[in-house]
Amino acid sequence: MTIDAASHHPPRPIRVVLAEDQILVRDSLKVLIDTTPGLATVGEAGTGAEAVLLARRLRPDVVLMDVRMPDMDGIEATRRICVAPDSAGVRVLILTTFDLDEYVYAALRAGASGFLLKSATATELLAAIHVVASGEALLAPTVTRRLIAEFLQGPQSTPVVRDLNDITQREREVLTLIGKGMSNSEIAEHLHLTVGTVKTHIGRLLAKLHARDRAQLVIAAYEGGLTTIPDGRRR
């Protein structure tokens, strides 16, 4: 594993740890990332436990985390990374397949900043890394919203009771639109606000609801009853 030492070449590249047990897949991801300007692989893990250790030791910007790995699965690894003080600021992007929906929801609850389907293109993967590294959450409305809605109503879900009494009416409106999968610019247009104002509201929501990032705000919108379960959901 290597550590980025190009501090004299601004801006600093986005530092990525790859957590994937299939060597061929991991090597392919590494080549893609390392040949893309502005990105750099700084560590590779073949198990969830190794991913946790690398996240704490290297403090990368993003951990690209597979769900199914030996020793410790990606969900537990994500939880340990997100709660550990020595890996604060490290963001996790989950790699999954569409038939592992319940893992996606569990990952978001564990603190992941989003997920990417393994059928994604190289362009989508690179864009996802940038989105998560910037502090946003990768939440595709057509996929994530439905998944969260499904598992909130399922017997395996134990919704967290969130007190929304301390948020303002405008913050409630913003949170509702976040739950619907809208971007900051879409929220700004819908509410006739500036993007900067929307970001301010989101910052206050994160603080008031003790949410780690936008992904957890989406969950808060569902658990708080602000966003309804879409029609046509899978049974």
TIMI-266147 format. One record per residue (C-alpha): chain; x, y, z; residue in three letters. Coordinates in Angstrom, 3 decimals. Example, Ala and Ser with C-alpha at 12.3 -4.5 7.8 and 13.67 -1.06 7.14 Angstrom:
REM TIMI-266147
<atom><kette>A</kette><xx>12.300</xx><yy>-4.500</yy><zz>7.800</zz><rest>ALA</rest></atom>
<atom><kette>A</kette><xx>13.670</xx><yy>-1.060</yy><zz>7.140</zz><rest>SER</rest></atom>
***
This chain:
REM TIMI-266147
<atom><kette>A</kette><xx>0.000</xx><yy>0.000</yy><zz>0.000</zz><rest>MET</rest></atom>
<atom><kette>A</kette><xx>1.202</xx><yy>3.526</yy><zz>-0.676</zz><rest>THR</rest></atom>
<atom><kette>A</kette><xx>0.523</xx><yy>6.860</yy><zz>0.963</zz><rest>ILE</rest></atom>
<atom><kette>A</kette><xx>0.022</xx><yy>10.024</yy><zz>-1.031</zz><rest>ASP</rest></atom>
<atom><kette>A</kette><xx>3.131</xx><yy>12.182</yy><zz>-0.712</zz><rest>ALA</rest></atom>
<atom><kette>A</kette><xx>2.425</xx><yy>14.710</yy><zz>-3.452</zz><rest>ALA</rest></atom>
<atom><kette>A</kette><xx>1.528</xx><yy>17.562</yy><zz>-1.127</zz><rest>SER</rest></atom>
<atom><kette>A</kette><xx>3.562</xx><yy>19.918</yy><zz>-3.317</zz><rest>HIS</rest></atom>
<atom><kette>A</kette><xx>1.218</xx><yy>19.295</yy><zz>-6.255</zz><rest>HIS</rest></atom>
<atom><kette>A</kette><xx>-1.997</xx><yy>21.156</yy><zz>-5.366</zz><rest>PRO</rest></atom>
<atom><kette>A</kette><xx>-4.773</xx><yy>20.413</yy><zz>-5.199</zz><rest>PRO</rest></atom>
<atom><kette>A</kette><xx>-4.388</xx><yy>17.267</yy><zz>-3.153</zz><rest>ARG</rest></atom>
<atom><kette>A</kette><xx>-5.975</xx><yy>14.255</yy><zz>-4.875</zz><rest>PRO</rest></atom>
<atom><kette>A</kette><xx>-8.945</xx><yy>12.468</yy><zz>-3.372</zz><rest>ILE</rest></atom>
<atom><kette>A</kette><xx>-7.435</xx><yy>9.582</yy><zz>-1.422</zz><rest>ARG</rest></atom>
<atom><kette>A</kette><xx>-9.245</xx><yy>6.255</yy><zz>-1.789</zz><rest>VAL</rest></atom>
<atom><kette>A</kette><xx>-8.994</xx><yy>2.918</yy><zz>0.022</zz><rest>VAL</rest></atom>
<atom><kette>A</kette><xx>-10.317</xx><yy>-0.069</yy><zz>-1.921</zz><rest>LEU</rest></atom>
<atom><kette>A</kette><xx>-12.060</xx><yy>-2.765</yy><zz>0.127</zz><rest>ALA</rest></atom>
<atom><kette>A</kette><xx>-12.805</xx><yy>-5.665</yy><zz>-2.199</zz><rest>GLU</rest></atom>
<atom><kette>A</kette><xx>-11.939</xx><yy>-9.330</yy><zz>-1.718</zz><rest>ASP</rest></atom>
<atom><kette>A</kette><xx>-11.795</xx><yy>-10.215</yy><zz>-5.425</zz><rest>GLN</rest></atom>
<atom><kette>A</kette><xx>-8.284</xx><yy>-9.350</yy><zz>-6.534</zz><rest>ILE</rest></atom>
<atom><kette>A</kette><xx>-9.159</xx><yy>-8.965</yy><zz>-10.201</zz><rest>LEU</rest></atom>
<atom><kette>A</kette><xx>-11.943</xx><yy>-6.511</yy><zz>-9.403</zz><rest>VAL</rest></atom>
<atom><kette>A</kette><xx>-9.740</xx><yy>-4.636</yy><zz>-6.953</zz><rest>ARG</rest></atom>
<atom><kette>A</kette><xx>-6.907</xx><yy>-4.370</yy><zz>-9.464</zz><rest>ASP</rest></atom>
<atom><kette>A</kette><xx>-9.299</xx><yy>-3.031</yy><zz>-12.095</zz><rest>SER</rest></atom>
<atom><kette>A</kette><xx>-10.618</xx><yy>-0.419</yy><zz>-9.705</zz><rest>LEU</rest></atom>
<atom><kette>A</kette><xx>-7.102</xx><yy>0.587</yy><zz>-8.745</zz><rest>LYS</rest></atom>
<atom><kette>A</kette><xx>-6.064</xx><yy>1.096</yy><zz>-12.375</zz><rest>VAL</rest></atom>
<atom><kette>A</kette><xx>-9.170</xx><yy>3.165</yy><zz>-13.050</zz><rest>LEU</rest></atom>
<atom><kette>A</kette><xx>-8.667</xx><yy>5.378</yy><zz>-10.006</zz><rest>ILE</rest></atom>
<atom><kette>A</kette><xx>-4.913</xx><yy>5.805</yy><zz>-10.349</zz><rest>ASP</rest></atom>
<atom><kette>A</kette><xx>-5.145</xx><yy>6.802</yy><zz>-14.013</zz><rest>THR</rest></atom>
<atom><kette>A</kette><xx>-7.781</xx><yy>9.445</yy><zz>-13.255</zz><rest>THR</rest></atom>
<atom><kette>A</kette><xx>-6.440</xx><yy>12.929</yy><zz>-12.463</zz><rest>PRO</rest></atom>
<atom><kette>A</kette><xx>-7.395</xx><yy>14.077</yy><zz>-8.991</zz><rest>GLY</rest></atom>
<atom><kette>A</kette><xx>-7.788</xx><yy>10.562</yy><zz>-7.555</zz><rest>LEU</rest></atom>
<atom><kette>A</kette><xx>-5.296</xx><yy>8.224</yy><zz>-5.901</zz><rest>ALA</rest></atom>
<atom><kette>A</kette><xx>-5.489</xx><yy>4.771</yy><zz>-4.342</zz><rest>THR</rest></atom>
<atom><kette>A</kette><xx>-3.704</xx><yy>4.858</yy><zz>-0.989</zz><rest>VAL</rest></atom>
<atom><kette>A</kette><xx>-4.595</xx><yy>1.422</yy><zz>0.353</zz><rest>GLY</rest></atom>
<atom><kette>A</kette><xx>-6.165</xx><yy>-1.925</yy><zz>-0.530</zz><rest>GLU</rest></atom>
<atom><kette>A</kette><xx>-8.059</xx><yy>-4.314</yy><zz>1.724</zz><rest>ALA</rest></atom>
<atom><kette>A</kette><xx>-9.240</xx><yy>-7.843</yy><zz>1.058</zz><rest>GLY</rest></atom>
<atom><kette>A</kette><xx>-11.379</xx><yy>-8.143</yy><zz>4.205</zz><rest>THR</rest></atom>
<atom><kette>A</kette><xx>-13.631</xx><yy>-5.900</yy><zz>6.241</zz><rest>GLY</rest></atom>
<atom><kette>A</kette><xx>-11.228</xx><yy>-5.990</yy><zz>9.166</zz><rest>ALA</rest></atom>
<atom><kette>A</kette><xx>-8.378</xx><yy>-4.807</yy><zz>6.944</zz><rest>GLU</rest></atom>
<atom><kette>A</kette><xx>-10.587</xx><yy>-1.983</yy><zz>5.653</zz><rest>ALA</rest></atom>
<atom><kette>A</kette><xx>-11.203</xx><yy>-0.781</yy><zz>9.201</zz><rest>VAL</rest></atom>
<atom><kette>A</kette><xx>-7.492</xx><yy>-0.814</yy><zz>10.011</zz><rest>LEU</rest></atom>
<atom><kette>A</kette><xx>-6.566</xx><yy>1.045</yy><zz>6.830</zz><rest>LEU</rest></atom>
<atom><kette>A</kette><xx>-9.283</xx><yy>3.651</yy><zz>7.366</zz><rest>ALA</rest></atom>
<atom><kette>A</kette><xx>-7.946</xx><yy>4.375</yy><zz>10.839</zz><rest>ARG</rest></atom>
<atom><kette>A</kette><xx>-4.297</xx><yy>4.366</yy><zz>9.795</zz><rest>ARG</rest></atom>
<atom><kette>A</kette><xx>-4.454</xx><yy>6.217</yy><zz>6.491</zz><rest>LEU</rest></atom>
<atom><kette>A</kette><xx>-7.503</xx><yy>8.459</yy><zz>7.055</zz><rest>ARG</rest></atom>
<atom><kette>A</kette><xx>-8.502</xx><yy>8.394</yy><zz>3.358</zz><rest>PRO</rest></atom>
<atom><kette>A</kette><xx>-11.215</xx><yy>10.637</yy><zz>1.965</zz><rest>ASP</rest></atom>
<atom><kette>A</kette><xx>-13.271</xx><yy>7.678</yy><zz>0.728</zz><rest>VAL</rest></atom>
<atom><kette>A</kette><xx>-13.415</xx><yy>3.949</yy><zz>1.377</zz><rest>VAL</rest></atom>
<atom><kette>A</kette><xx>-14.927</xx><yy>2.077</yy><zz>-1.560</zz><rest>LEU</rest></atom>
<atom><kette>A</kette><xx>-16.488</xx><yy>-0.795</yy><zz>0.368</zz><rest>MET</rest></atom>
<atom><kette>A</kette><xx>-17.757</xx><yy>-4.107</yy><zz>-0.977</zz><rest>ASP</rest></atom>
<atom><kette>A</kette><xx>-20.595</xx><yy>-5.662</yy><zz>1.042</zz><rest>VAL</rest></atom>
<atom><kette>A</kette><xx>-19.653</xx><yy>-9.331</yy><zz>0.952</zz><rest>ARG</rest></atom>
<atom><kette>A</kette><xx>-16.147</xx><yy>-9.912</yy><zz>2.244</zz><rest>MET</rest></atom>
<atom><kette>A</kette><xx>-14.494</xx><yy>-12.529</yy><zz>4.444</zz><rest>PRO</rest></atom>
<atom><kette>A</kette><xx>-13.623</xx><yy>-11.957</yy><zz>8.088</zz><rest>ASP</rest></atom>
<atom><kette>A</kette><xx>-16.045</xx><yy>-9.028</yy><zz>8.475</zz><rest>MET</rest></atom>
<atom><kette>A</kette><xx>-18.714</xx><yy>-7.885</yy><zz>6.046</zz><rest>ASP</rest></atom>
<atom><kette>A</kette><xx>-18.834</xx><yy>-4.393</yy><zz>4.621</zz><rest>GLY</rest></atom>
<atom><kette>A</kette><xx>-21.738</xx><yy>-3.308</yy><zz>6.815</zz><rest>ILE</rest></atom>
<atom><kette>A</kette><xx>-19.956</xx><yy>-4.037</yy><zz>10.083</zz><rest>GLU</rest></atom>
<atom><kette>A</kette><xx>-16.755</xx><yy>-2.538</yy><zz>8.688</zz><rest>ALA</rest></atom>
<atom><kette>A</kette><xx>-18.669</xx><yy>0.603</yy><zz>7.741</zz><rest>THR</rest></atom>
<atom><kette>A</kette><xx>-20.150</xx><yy>0.884</yy><zz>11.220</zz><rest>ARG</rest></atom>
<atom><kette>A</kette><xx>-16.745</xx><yy>0.549</yy><zz>12.870</zz><rest>ARG</rest></atom>
<atom><kette>A</kette><xx>-15.186</xx><yy>3.125</yy><zz>10.559</zz><rest>ILE</rest></atom>
<atom><kette>A</kette><xx>-17.986</xx><yy>5.630</yy><zz>11.058</zz><rest>CYS</rest></atom>
<atom><kette>A</kette><xx>-18.038</xx><yy>5.458</yy><zz>14.867</zz><rest>VAL</rest></atom>
<atom><kette>A</kette><xx>-14.275</xx><yy>5.418</yy><zz>15.451</zz><rest>ALA</rest></atom>
<atom><kette>A</kette><xx>-12.730</xx><yy>8.787</yy><zz>16.444</zz><rest>PRO</rest></atom>
<atom><kette>A</kette><xx>-9.481</xx><yy>7.883</yy><zz>14.706</zz><rest>ASP</rest></atom>
<atom><kette>A</kette><xx>-11.266</xx><yy>7.538</yy><zz>11.364</zz><rest>SER</rest></atom>
<atom><kette>A</kette><xx>-13.401</xx><yy>10.653</yy><zz>11.711</zz><rest>ALA</rest></atom>
<atom><kette>A</kette><xx>-14.043</xx><yy>12.314</yy><zz>8.387</zz><rest>GLY</rest></atom>
<atom><kette>A</kette><xx>-13.571</xx><yy>9.100</yy><zz>6.413</zz><rest>VAL</rest></atom>
<atom><kette>A</kette><xx>-16.573</xx><yy>8.540</yy><zz>4.145</zz><rest>ARG</rest></atom>
<atom><kette>A</kette><xx>-17.759</xx><yy>5.138</yy><zz>2.996</zz><rest>VAL</rest></atom>
<atom><kette>A</kette><xx>-19.185</xx><yy>4.410</yy><zz>-0.442</zz><rest>LEU</rest></atom>
<atom><kette>A</kette><xx>-20.803</xx><yy>0.972</yy><zz>-0.555</zz><rest>ILE</rest></atom>
<atom><kette>A</kette><xx>-20.529</xx><yy>-1.291</yy><zz>-3.595</zz><rest>LEU</rest></atom>
<atom><kette>A</kette><xx>-23.547</xx><yy>-3.558</yy><zz>-3.916</zz><rest>THR</rest></atom>
<atom><kette>A</kette><xx>-25.784</xx><yy>-5.480</yy><zz>-6.269</zz><rest>THR</rest></atom>
<atom><kette>A</kette><xx>-29.476</xx><yy>-4.724</yy><zz>-6.562</zz><rest>PHE</rest></atom>
<atom><kette>A</kette><xx>-30.524</xx><yy>-7.976</yy><zz>-4.909</zz><rest>ASP</rest></atom>
<atom><kette>A</kette><xx>-28.860</xx><yy>-6.933</yy><zz>-1.643</zz><rest>LEU</rest></atom>
<atom><kette>A</kette><xx>-31.320</xx><yy>-4.154</yy><zz>-0.870</zz><rest>ASP</rest></atom>
<atom><kette>A</kette><xx>-31.470</xx><yy>-4.820</yy><zz>2.861</zz><rest>GLU</rest></atom>
<atom><kette>A</kette><xx>-27.720</xx><yy>-4.394</yy><zz>3.099</zz><rest>TYR</rest></atom>
<atom><kette>A</kette><xx>-27.980</xx><yy>-0.982</yy><zz>1.473</zz><rest>VAL</rest></atom>
<atom><kette>A</kette><xx>-30.367</xx><yy>0.258</yy><zz>4.133</zz><rest>TYR</rest></atom>
<atom><kette>A</kette><xx>-28.243</xx><yy>-1.277</yy><zz>6.879</zz><rest>ALA</rest></atom>
<atom><kette>A</kette><xx>-25.186</xx><yy>0.448</yy><zz>5.423</zz><rest>ALA</rest></atom>
<atom><kette>A</kette><xx>-26.875</xx><yy>3.839</yy><zz>5.446</zz><rest>LEU</rest></atom>
<atom><kette>A</kette><xx>-27.944</xx><yy>3.284</yy><zz>9.030</zz><rest>ARG</rest></atom>
<atom><kette>A</kette><xx>-24.347</xx><yy>2.327</yy><zz>9.850</zz><rest>ALA</rest></atom>
<atom><kette>A</kette><xx>-23.130</xx><yy>5.678</yy><zz>8.529</zz><rest>GLY</rest></atom>
<atom><kette>A</kette><xx>-22.306</xx><yy>5.085</yy><zz>4.860</zz><rest>ALA</rest></atom>
<atom><kette>A</kette><xx>-22.536</xx><yy>8.168</yy><zz>2.675</zz><rest>SER</rest></atom>
<atom><kette>A</kette><xx>-24.194</xx><yy>6.255</yy><zz>-0.137</zz><rest>GLY</rest></atom>
<atom><kette>A</kette><xx>-23.937</xx><yy>3.293</yy><zz>-2.407</zz><rest>PHE</rest></atom>
<atom><kette>A</kette><xx>-23.121</xx><yy>2.347</yy><zz>-5.947</zz><rest>LEU</rest></atom>
<atom><kette>A</kette><xx>-24.473</xx><yy>-0.584</yy><zz>-7.893</zz><rest>LEU</rest></atom>
<atom><kette>A</kette><xx>-21.831</xx><yy>-2.937</yy><zz>-9.264</zz><rest>LYS</rest></atom>
<atom><kette>A</kette><xx>-23.413</xx><yy>-2.541</yy><zz>-12.681</zz><rest>SER</rest></atom>
<atom><kette>A</kette><xx>-22.346</xx><yy>1.124</yy><zz>-12.707</zz><rest>ALA</rest></atom>
<atom><kette>A</kette><xx>-20.099</xx><yy>2.453</yy><zz>-15.456</zz><rest>THR</rest></atom>
<atom><kette>A</kette><xx>-16.562</xx><yy>3.718</yy><zz>-14.862</zz><rest>ALA</rest></atom>
<atom><kette>A</kette><xx>-17.815</xx><yy>7.275</yy><zz>-15.322</zz><rest>THR</rest></atom>
<atom><kette>A</kette><xx>-20.508</xx><yy>6.766</yy><zz>-12.695</zz><rest>GLU</rest></atom>
<atom><kette>A</kette><xx>-18.002</xx><yy>5.277</yy><zz>-10.265</zz><rest>LEU</rest></atom>
<atom><kette>A</kette><xx>-15.592</xx><yy>8.190</yy><zz>-10.611</zz><rest>LEU</rest></atom>
<atom><kette>A</kette><xx>-18.427</xx><yy>10.686</yy><zz>-10.219</zz><rest>ALA</rest></atom>
<atom><kette>A</kette><xx>-19.664</xx><yy>8.850</yy><zz>-7.125</zz><rest>ALA</rest></atom>
<atom><kette>A</kette><xx>-16.255</xx><yy>9.076</yy><zz>-5.464</zz><rest>ILE</rest></atom>
<atom><kette>A</kette><xx>-16.178</xx><yy>12.836</yy><zz>-6.088</zz><rest>HIS</rest></atom>
<atom><kette>A</kette><xx>-19.704</xx><yy>13.282</yy><zz>-4.715</zz><rest>VAL</rest></atom>
<atom><kette>A</kette><xx>-19.005</xx><yy>11.379</yy><zz>-1.505</zz><rest>VAL</rest></atom>
<atom><kette>A</kette><xx>-15.591</xx><yy>13.003</yy><zz>-1.004</zz><rest>ALA</rest></atom>
<atom><kette>A</kette><xx>-17.209</xx><yy>16.446</yy><zz>-1.254</zz><rest>SER</rest></atom>
<atom><kette>A</kette><xx>-19.420</xx><yy>15.663</yy><zz>1.730</zz><rest>GLY</rest></atom>
<atom><kette>A</kette><xx>-22.583</xx><yy>14.952</yy><zz>-0.214</zz><rest>GLU</rest></atom>
<atom><kette>A</kette><xx>-24.436</xx><yy>11.648</yy><zz>-0.194</zz><rest>ALA</rest></atom>
<atom><kette>A</kette><xx>-24.866</xx><yy>9.460</yy><zz>-3.244</zz><rest>LEU</rest></atom>
<atom><kette>A</kette><xx>-28.603</xx><yy>8.910</yy><zz>-3.133</zz><rest>LEU</rest></atom>
<atom><kette>A</kette><xx>-30.276</xx><yy>8.128</yy><zz>-6.433</zz><rest>ALA</rest></atom>
<atom><kette>A</kette><xx>-33.995</xx><yy>8.909</yy><zz>-5.977</zz><rest>PRO</rest></atom>
<atom><kette>A</kette><xx>-35.077</xx><yy>6.036</yy><zz>-8.242</zz><rest>THR</rest></atom>
<atom><kette>A</kette><xx>-33.202</xx><yy>3.480</yy><zz>-6.151</zz><rest>VAL</rest></atom>
<atom><kette>A</kette><xx>-32.292</xx><yy>4.638</yy><zz>-2.657</zz><rest>THR</rest></atom>
<atom><kette>A</kette><xx>-35.605</xx><yy>6.273</yy><zz>-1.807</zz><rest>ARG</rest></atom>
<atom><kette>A</kette><xx>-37.514</xx><yy>3.106</yy><zz>-2.637</zz><rest>ARG</rest></atom>
<atom><kette>A</kette><xx>-35.073</xx><yy>0.905</yy><zz>-0.746</zz><rest>LEU</rest></atom>
<atom><kette>A</kette><xx>-35.274</xx><yy>2.988</yy><zz>2.407</zz><rest>ILE</rest></atom>
<atom><kette>A</kette><xx>-39.059</xx><yy>3.113</yy><zz>2.190</zz><rest>ALA</rest></atom>
<atom><kette>A</kette><xx>-39.273</xx><yy>-0.657</yy><zz>1.803</zz><rest>GLU</rest></atom>
<atom><kette>A</kette><xx>-37.115</xx><yy>-1.475</yy><zz>4.755</zz><rest>PHE</rest></atom>
<atom><kette>A</kette><xx>-38.643</xx><yy>1.139</yy><zz>7.021</zz><rest>LEU</rest></atom>
<atom><kette>A</kette><xx>-41.936</xx><yy>-0.726</yy><zz>6.761</zz><rest>GLN</rest></atom>
<atom><kette>A</kette><xx>-40.409</xx><yy>-4.195</yy><zz>6.996</zz><rest>GLY</rest></atom>
<atom><kette>A</kette><xx>-40.333</xx><yy>-6.294</yy><zz>10.166</zz><rest>PRO</rest></atom>
<atom><kette>A</kette><xx>-36.535</xx><yy>-6.178</yy><zz>10.214</zz><rest>GLN</rest></atom>
<atom><kette>A</kette><xx>-36.578</xx><yy>-2.412</yy><zz>10.583</zz><rest>SER</rest></atom>
<atom><kette>A</kette><xx>-36.537</xx><yy>-0.655</yy><zz>13.930</zz><rest>THR</rest></atom>
<atom><kette>A</kette><xx>-37.105</xx><yy>3.021</yy><zz>13.129</zz><rest>PRO</rest></atom>
<atom><kette>A</kette><xx>-35.310</xx><yy>5.542</yy><zz>15.267</zz><rest>VAL</rest></atom>
<atom><kette>A</kette><xx>-37.648</xx><yy>8.037</yy><zz>16.935</zz><rest>VAL</rest></atom>
<atom><kette>A</kette><xx>-36.374</xx><yy>11.452</yy><zz>15.924</zz><rest>ARG</rest></atom>
<atom><kette>A</kette><xx>-37.558</xx><yy>14.647</yy><zz>17.561</zz><rest>ASP</rest></atom>
<atom><kette>A</kette><xx>-38.436</xx><yy>17.074</yy><zz>14.793</zz><rest>LEU</rest></atom>
<atom><kette>A</kette><xx>-39.939</xx><yy>19.629</yy><zz>17.171</zz><rest>ASN</rest></atom>
<atom><kette>A</kette><xx>-36.772</xx><yy>21.725</yy><zz>17.219</zz><rest>ASP</rest></atom>
<atom><kette>A</kette><xx>-36.560</xx><yy>22.233</yy><zz>13.463</zz><rest>ILE</rest></atom>
<atom><kette>A</kette><xx>-38.181</xx><yy>25.246</yy><zz>11.817</zz><rest>THR</rest></atom>
<atom><kette>A</kette><xx>-40.905</xx><yy>25.069</yy><zz>9.203</zz><rest>GLN</rest></atom>
<atom><kette>A</kette><xx>-38.408</xx><yy>25.912</yy><zz>6.470</zz><rest>ARG</rest></atom>
<atom><kette>A</kette><xx>-36.009</xx><yy>23.235</yy><zz>7.720</zz><rest>GLU</rest></atom>
<atom><kette>A</kette><xx>-38.906</xx><yy>20.795</yy><zz>7.689</zz><rest>ARG</rest></atom>
<atom><kette>A</kette><xx>-39.593</xx><yy>21.681</yy><zz>4.051</zz><rest>GLU</rest></atom>
<atom><kette>A</kette><xx>-35.930</xx><yy>21.205</yy><zz>3.153</zz><rest>VAL</rest></atom>
<atom><kette>A</kette><xx>-35.771</xx><yy>17.875</yy><zz>4.990</zz><rest>LEU</rest></atom>
<atom><kette>A</kette><xx>-38.885</xx><yy>16.668</yy><zz>3.172</zz><rest>THR</rest></atom>
<atom><kette>A</kette><xx>-37.320</xx><yy>17.451</yy><zz>-0.203</zz><rest>LEU</rest></atom>
<atom><kette>A</kette><xx>-34.046</xx><yy>15.796</yy><zz>0.815</zz><rest>ILE</rest></atom>
<atom><kette>A</kette><xx>-36.084</xx><yy>12.692</yy><zz>1.598</zz><rest>GLY</rest></atom>
<atom><kette>A</kette><xx>-37.499</xx><yy>12.835</yy><zz>-1.918</zz><rest>LYS</rest></atom>
<atom><kette>A</kette><xx>-33.986</xx><yy>12.675</yy><zz>-3.317</zz><rest>GLY</rest></atom>
<atom><kette>A</kette><xx>-33.683</xx><yy>16.269</yy><zz>-4.519</zz><rest>MET</rest></atom>
<atom><kette>A</kette><xx>-30.275</xx><yy>17.873</yy><zz>-4.939</zz><rest>SER</rest></atom>
<atom><kette>A</kette><xx>-29.385</xx><yy>21.214</yy><zz>-3.360</zz><rest>ASN</rest></atom>
<atom><kette>A</kette><xx>-30.015</xx><yy>23.052</yy><zz>-6.616</zz><rest>SER</rest></atom>
<atom><kette>A</kette><xx>-33.381</xx><yy>21.346</yy><zz>-7.072</zz><rest>GLU</rest></atom>
<atom><kette>A</kette><xx>-34.393</xx><yy>22.216</yy><zz>-3.515</zz><rest>ILE</rest></atom>
<atom><kette>A</kette><xx>-33.304</xx><yy>25.816</yy><zz>-4.065</zz><rest>ALA</rest></atom>
<atom><kette>A</kette><xx>-35.386</xx><yy>26.084</yy><zz>-7.218</zz><rest>GLU</rest></atom>
<atom><kette>A</kette><xx>-38.412</xx><yy>24.431</yy><zz>-5.620</zz><rest>HIS</rest></atom>
<atom><kette>A</kette><xx>-38.374</xx><yy>26.683</yy><zz>-2.544</zz><rest>LEU</rest></atom>
<atom><kette>A</kette><xx>-37.137</xx><yy>29.813</yy><zz>-4.374</zz><rest>HIS</rest></atom>
<atom><kette>A</kette><xx>-33.975</xx><yy>29.978</yy><zz>-2.284</zz><rest>LEU</rest></atom>
<atom><kette>A</kette><xx>-30.299</xx><yy>30.307</yy><zz>-3.100</zz><rest>THR</rest></atom>
<atom><kette>A</kette><xx>-28.146</xx><yy>27.175</yy><zz>-3.023</zz><rest>VAL</rest></atom>
<atom><kette>A</kette><xx>-26.146</xx><yy>28.786</yy><zz>-0.225</zz><rest>GLY</rest></atom>
<atom><kette>A</kette><xx>-29.272</xx><yy>29.196</yy><zz>1.886</zz><rest>THR</rest></atom>
<atom><kette>A</kette><xx>-30.222</xx><yy>25.565</yy><zz>1.272</zz><rest>VAL</rest></atom>
<atom><kette>A</kette><xx>-26.759</xx><yy>24.483</yy><zz>2.423</zz><rest>LYS</rest></atom>
<atom><kette>A</kette><xx>-27.190</xx><yy>26.559</yy><zz>5.587</zz><rest>THR</rest></atom>
<atom><kette>A</kette><xx>-30.501</xx><yy>24.857</yy><zz>6.340</zz><rest>HIS</rest></atom>
<atom><kette>A</kette><xx>-28.934</xx><yy>21.450</yy><zz>5.734</zz><rest>ILE</rest></atom>
<atom><kette>A</kette><xx>-26.083</xx><yy>22.272</yy><zz>8.092</zz><rest>GLY</rest></atom>
<atom><kette>A</kette><xx>-28.581</xx><yy>23.160</yy><zz>10.807</zz><rest>ARG</rest></atom>
<atom><kette>A</kette><xx>-30.555</xx><yy>19.984</yy><zz>10.180</zz><rest>LEU</rest></atom>
<atom><kette>A</kette><xx>-27.413</xx><yy>17.887</yy><zz>10.502</zz><rest>LEU</rest></atom>
<atom><kette>A</kette><xx>-26.669</xx><yy>19.490</yy><zz>13.854</zz><rest>ALA</rest></atom>
<atom><kette>A</kette><xx>-30.202</xx><yy>19.388</yy><zz>15.247</zz><rest>LYS</rest></atom>
<atom><kette>A</kette><xx>-30.897</xx><yy>15.802</yy><zz>14.193</zz><rest>LEU</rest></atom>
<atom><kette>A</kette><xx>-27.411</xx><yy>14.546</yy><zz>15.059</zz><rest>HIS</rest></atom>
<atom><kette>A</kette><xx>-27.081</xx><yy>13.199</yy><zz>11.523</zz><rest>ALA</rest></atom>
<atom><kette>A</kette><xx>-23.684</xx><yy>12.376</yy><zz>10.097</zz><rest>ARG</rest></atom>
<atom><kette>A</kette><xx>-24.469</xx><yy>13.368</yy><zz>6.534</zz><rest>ASP</rest></atom>
<atom><kette>A</kette><xx>-27.172</xx><yy>13.718</yy><zz>3.914</zz><rest>ARG</rest></atom>
<atom><kette>A</kette><xx>-27.781</xx><yy>9.982</yy><zz>3.773</zz><rest>ALA</rest></atom>
<atom><kette>A</kette><xx>-28.920</xx><yy>10.010</yy><zz>7.387</zz><rest>GLN</rest></atom>
<atom><kette>A</kette><xx>-31.116</xx><yy>13.038</yy><zz>6.699</zz><rest>LEU</rest></atom>
<atom><kette>A</kette><xx>-32.939</xx><yy>10.977</yy><zz>4.076</zz><rest>VAL</rest></atom>
<atom><kette>A</kette><xx>-33.541</xx><yy>8.306</yy><zz>6.699</zz><rest>ILE</rest></atom>
<atom><kette>A</kette><xx>-34.685</xx><yy>10.986</yy><zz>9.172</zz><rest>ALA</rest></atom>
<atom><kette>A</kette><xx>-37.225</xx><yy>12.237</yy><zz>6.637</zz><rest>ALA</rest></atom>
<atom><kette>A</kette><xx>-38.721</xx><yy>8.759</yy><zz>6.369</zz><rest>TYR</rest></atom>
<atom><kette>A</kette><xx>-38.522</xx><yy>7.916</yy><zz>10.039</zz><rest>GLU</rest></atom>
<atom><kette>A</kette><xx>-39.985</xx><yy>11.299</yy><zz>10.930</zz><rest>GLY</rest></atom>
<atom><kette>A</kette><xx>-42.923</xx><yy>10.743</yy><zz>8.613</zz><rest>GLY</rest></atom>
<atom><kette>A</kette><xx>-42.113</xx><yy>13.674</yy><zz>6.322</zz><rest>LEU</rest></atom>
<atom><kette>A</kette><xx>-41.633</xx><yy>11.545</yy><zz>3.229</zz><rest>THR</rest></atom>
<atom><kette>A</kette><xx>-44.240</xx><yy>8.986</yy><zz>2.304</zz><rest>THR</rest></atom>
<atom><kette>A</kette><xx>-43.586</xx><yy>5.503</yy><zz>0.993</zz><rest>ILE</rest></atom>
<atom><kette>A</kette><xx>-43.914</xx><yy>5.601</yy><zz>-2.806</zz><rest>PRO</rest></atom>
<atom><kette>A</kette><xx>-46.630</xx><yy>3.628</yy><zz>-4.564</zz><rest>ASP</rest></atom>
<atom><kette>A</kette><xx>-45.678</xx><yy>0.520</yy><zz>-6.507</zz><rest>GLY</rest></atom>
<atom><kette>A</kette><xx>-43.127</xx><yy>-0.637</yy><zz>-3.969</zz><rest>ARG</rest></atom>
<atom><kette>A</kette><xx>-41.963</xx><yy>-4.217</yy><zz>-4.065</zz><rest>ARG</rest></atom>
<atom><kette>A</kette><xx>-43.507</xx><yy>-6.733</yy><zz>-1.695</zz><rest>ARG</rest></atom>
***
